[in-house]
Amino acid sequence: MIHSKITKLFGIKYPIVQGGMVWVSGYKLAASVSNAGGLGLIGSGSMYPDVLRTHIQKCKKATDKPFGVNIPMLYPNIEEIIQIIIEEKVPIVFTSAGNPALYTARLKKHNITVVHVVSSVKFALKAQAAGVDAVVAEGFEAGGHNGREESTTFTLIPMVKEQLNIPLIAAGGIATGRGMLAAMVLGADGVQVGSRFAASKESSAHIDFKRRVVETSEGDTILTLKEIAPVRMIKNEFYGEIEAHNASGKSVEELKELLGKRRLKKGMFEGDLKDGMLEIGQVAGLIHSIETARDIVDAIVAEYLEVKKEL
Ligand SMILES: Cc1cc2nc3c(=O)[nH]c(=O)nc-3n(C[C@H](O)[C@H](O)[C@H](O)COP(=O)(O)O)c2cc1C
């Protein structure tokens, strides 16, 4: 047990949250992380509402520990998703990529703990004002959609900490016990880990994507597509096309066309490493094998305690 405001808020053993991830975090991953003492999140961003309902129901069967659902508000069907979450009595919701004022009050009326993901001090304060129970502050080294501010986790966490009164979860670049300890020293009450769990055995990502993550070294990812919505991904052939597009001075509309609708599924779920979009964080350079979610949680906790003692 590691005591913090976050373990108390969620009723969990370790202050480790597995970030909700499109095409990656179904009920298998979420339940495994929750069973290991962290908090698992089902990523609803890549699920039709009826698929989400099935995942929630299966998650309840696979764990008796708390778990949650992540809702990226930039995807469609939000109304239906909120309704399902309320009906299925999901205890915890993490919202991201949108306005926290939209659904927080409604979810809280149903006794749901609400956390919002932000990338700046300004949005952290906005989330607090909207009544959320905690904030995830995510640095731009993180995998997936990202802030335009490009604040790093190392600078963002202490700046948010200075002004925020509610519990704070750090995300972006944290994959080890050392990283977790550093984040806690900077003022976080817990951490959200994405990339390392994306390459776990229980992740629903394609095996070729997981292997690619393990092969990724420092400097292999980039924050791109800033004209549409900034996203960190592996530099592959598709990224080469984005670069060529930008160099040619073509319009944002044409860039949207190039992106299309299925790039993420293609890359991460179907394993098309060339033409698909491969979202992962800078910390991929520290991920050296495909492990179970439990081994990841245990390794992070063991290293955290060991390094803390050493210090
Ligand atoms: C493949 C992938 C998909 C992601 N999808 C989502 C998502 O659907 N919603 C969300 O709020 N964050 C998403 N994220 C961000 C993670 O939840 C988490 O905050 C981030 O990965 C933490 O940084 P790290 O990658 O350095 O561990 C995604 C990240 C990755 C790597």
The ligand as a Tripos MOL2 file, in Angstrom:
@<TRIPOS>MOLECULE
LIG
   31    33     1     0     0
SMALL
NO_CHARGES

@<TRIPOS>ATOM
      1 C1         -1.9930    4.6780  -27.7570 C.3       1 LIG1
      2 C2         -2.5000    5.7670  -26.8630 C.ar      1 LIG1
      3 C3         -3.8380    6.1180  -26.9080 C.ar      1 LIG1
      4 C4         -4.3330    7.1110  -26.0470 C.ar      1 LIG1
      5 N1         -5.6690    7.3950  -26.0550 N.ar      1 LIG1
      6 C5         -6.1820    8.2710  -25.1390 C.ar      1 LIG1
      7 C6         -7.5850    8.4690  -25.0260 C.ar      1 LIG1
      8 O1         -8.3910    7.8520  -25.7230 O.2       1 LIG1
      9 N2         -8.0290    9.3600  -24.0980 N.ar      1 LIG1
     10 C7         -7.1680   10.0490  -23.2640 C.ar      1 LIG1
     11 O2         -7.6190   10.8380  -22.4330 O.2       1 LIG1
     12 N3         -5.8300    9.8680  -23.3610 N.ar      1 LIG1
     13 C8         -5.3270    8.9850  -24.2410 C.ar      1 LIG1
     14 N4         -3.9750    8.7330  -24.2680 N.ar      1 LIG1
     15 C9         -3.1250    9.3300  -23.2200 C.3       1 LIG1
     16 C10        -2.9840    8.3710  -22.0110 C.3       1 LIG1
     17 O3         -4.2140    8.1680  -21.3790 O.3       1 LIG1
     18 C11        -1.9530    8.8830  -20.9730 C.3       1 LIG1
     19 O4         -2.3920   10.0750  -20.3700 O.3       1 LIG1
     20 C12        -0.5810    9.1100  -21.5830 C.3       1 LIG1
     21 O5         -0.2380    8.0250  -22.3830 O.3       1 LIG1
     22 C13         0.4380    9.2880  -20.4770 C.3       1 LIG1
     23 O6          1.7140    9.5260  -20.9920 O.3       1 LIG1
     24 P1          2.7530    8.3630  -21.4260 P.3       1 LIG1
     25 O7          2.3350    7.9610  -22.7970 O.co2     1 LIG1
     26 O8          4.0610    9.0510  -21.4200 O.co2     1 LIG1
     27 O9          2.6280    7.2560  -20.4290 O.co2     1 LIG1
     28 C14        -3.4550    7.7730  -25.1510 C.ar      1 LIG1
     29 C15        -2.0990    7.4210  -25.1420 C.ar      1 LIG1
     30 C16        -1.6160    6.4200  -25.9610 C.ar      1 LIG1
     31 C17        -0.1630    6.0390  -25.8780 C.3       1 LIG1
@<TRIPOS>BOND
     1     1     2 1
     2     2     3 ar
     3     2    30 ar
     4     3     4 ar
     5     4     5 ar
     6     4    28 ar
     7     5     6 ar
     8     6     7 ar
     9     6    13 1
    10     7     8 2
    11     7     9 ar
    12     9    10 ar
    13    10    11 2
    14    10    12 ar
    15    12    13 ar
    16    13    14 ar
    17    14    15 1
    18    14    28 ar
    19    15    16 1
    20    16    17 1
    21    16    18 1
    22    18    19 1
    23    18    20 1
    24    20    21 1
    25    20    22 1
    26    22    23 1
    27    23    24 1
    28    24    25 2
    29    24    26 1
    30    24    27 1
    31    28    29 ar
    32    29    30 ar
    33    30    31 1
@<TRIPOS>SUBSTRUCTURE
     1 LIG1         1 GROUP 0 **** ****
